[in-house]
Amino acid sequence: MLDNIPRGTICIEDLEIGMVRRLTKRIEDYDIRLFADISTDCNPVHLDDDYARDTIFGGRIAHGMLTASLISAVIGEQLPGHGTVYLGQTLKFLAPVFPGDEVTAEVSVREIDHGRRRVTLDCVCLVGEKAVLKGEALVLAPSKKFD
């Protein structure tokens, strides 16, 4: 279940360096299976207990891109929010996410280019205090001038 999070838009004119938004979601077996169906990534490390038990992870793990999609949710729903256009994303996968893990995706504003409506965002996903994914996003932010 997702945290009760604000949704909407923060236009570039109202963004500030250091602004942070986050959401938390428990990654369930259902999410992993649905993501496998949608993405067509049916790697047995995600879906087969017997196979995954013999891997370096010792059990099934969530798709890295499923975890990364939580960053997209924060960007598209909260910061900057509705009307934001992704221009780029870097990701570094640091640790596995297991079924039942509660993941917090956090996005913070690092740079704002008002003239080009570009915003650079630092992105991290955490399980507890442990970073499982880090990255950077570049987005085109919505503007009050184009409403």
Disulfide bonds with the S-S distance in Angstrom:
none
